[in-house]
Amino acid sequence: MIPRNRQLFFAALILLALVATLTWRLRQPSSEPLPPGNELAATTLAPAHAGIYHDVPGELATILNETDAVRRTYLLATWVDQHTLEEVTAIWTRIRRPPPDRSYNFEEDELLALIHHKLADLNPEASDMDLMLLSPEIVHHQKLVPQTPRDLLLNEAKSDPAGAFQKTLAMRMPPNERDHTLFEILRLTASTDPDQALALLASTRAINPAHARVAIAESWAVADPSAALAWALTQPASGHFGDPVRSAIETWAKTDLDAAIEAATGLSANHDLDYTLKGLLAQWFAASPAASAEWIRGQPNLGPALLEAAFNALSGTHPHLAASLLERPMPDDTRVDHTATLVGRWAKTDPQAARQWLDGRPRDRAYLEAAAGLVATLAKQDPAAAFDFFRSLPGDANLGNIALSLADNVADKSQALSWLLSLPPSTDTTRAITRVTNGMNPANAVQIVSGIPDGPLRQAAYAGLGERVYFYDRPNLINWLRALPDAESQAAVIKKIGYYWDQSSPDEIRAFASELRAGPALDAILPEVLRTWLKTDPAAATDWLLERRDGKTAQTQLVNSLATLAGHAPDAALQRLGSLRPDDPAHADVLRGVVQGLTANSPDTAARTLLTQGTSAEQLAQVGSLTLNWSRQDASAATAWTRALPPGEVRDRGLQSIAGELSAQDVNAALALVPLATSDETRFQIRRRTLLSLQTNDDARAQATLDSMALSSKERTQLQEELDSYR
């Protein structure tokens, strides 16, 4: 026998030969004279492969060297027809190499194909597959007669199964081949004389009995399925080698599906046939839905596997019957899944019937899951019906996702947008509007959006349109933004696309930001513009902000920008601070940014800058954050600097900030700041911050510290109430 992998290889080779012949024909110029009028189309023929096939007879060499593919095939076919099979195959083995100027040997494949046809003439009873498998081995197999020991034994078993069986047992051959041969003999025998097959099996222990019983059951059931099943029921099953009962039923089903199912359902209680029955029922439901439906009605109990098979088969063709199956007992999760599946399939053929059935169901989880699928299907077929059904859904439905699904599936996005705009404003509605407008042509949608009253829905719609313009019409983005009716709409779009815009075109977004006046659009664009600019060139970003100075967001960003610049280039930050007059409106913001940036690396420089560059009001406003951040790095240094300040509000503000941080390290040191304060209020706040900070880690100690303090009755009561409120 030919090895299986070689069989497949040569079968593919035959098919390639046929394709190759046609392909070569298309590529080769014809050597026949051209018809009149086509002289101008003549081309020079490729030179013949003279001498390539010099080791074959001269007549055949001439044929093989023919450059016209069609003519060569014709001549080669004639030559094969005039010679014996032995002569043809002997030549085939001598040309199995490609010509030197080609990587593929078309002539070899042509000859192999012709050998196949000659075999067909000599063996008219053989199938095409047999011929295709035999052709490449024709040198060793001249006709379709079994040659291997296994083939000979199986042939003998047709007339003398007992003799063939005993010869196989006595013959020396590989164990696997012997076992397969014995199984095949049992199969052949069981098909005509099952008693003899059983006797042969009982006569030896050389083969696996479980495997053999399955083989006998399959073969026996072809001729007499009821008898085979009756015998199989008396045999033990083996999970590894199979079950003879299951094998008999599956074989029976190939010839009489109804009878096999009837027999199997009566056995399912005692045999593990659910998987087998599931497959058989699926076939039956597809082939005979009326008969299978009637059968289902007569079954009081269906196991989970059979119920699933029935439901899956009928939900697409007999939805009413499939719906009746949902009334049978089943787990809640299964009912939810089946309900959604049924409605989804039913809606594709009769959406109104599907909705009518679903409307009659309890408003439970199964209903809500199925409703989402029904809305999606209706949206594709009948948007008006989908909108109407959506409005009828209860409040506990996942309306947000259902609205998104509806919007996605309505083909006319303008219609979907108009419907969404009729819904009450909500986060889900906003998401759906953004999704729809993102998929629309902005030119078609802008008229609809412009009619929306000012508010979240309108801004969401513009945001979706802006994202569409950004990704699909970039050259017109800025002009489109300029044409928006208000800064709020511009801000909505910028919040949607700002990050991508800054990443891809930082110069362009900065130029557009320079056009904007103080307001929502500028507030939205500044964080995007500065996100990467401060990382790459904080000096330029700072200078740009110093020129603008408009709006609270610009002021905040200016502080952040100066802090970043001071952290990277302190001298540059100090230079920009020094260029401003103390009465400049931006002076306080610039000073705050510089002090914040310097505090991280050089707090003493930050402190000196605050005292030398800041006005009294600026010092009072910023000393608290300076001393707090400084004390986190070096509490003793921050304390020493603050103690050295002149008595007054600035020193008091600094002491308060230090007290809360210092108390976590040294309560006594924190309370030692109290005498340095210049006002009773500051002394009270130092005690308060110390106690609250201490209470965070040690409530008992905080209470003991309060009890030890010399306080007025009013102060003690206030501090006690503070501690109690955090317990």
Disulfide bonds with the S-S distance in Angstrom:
none
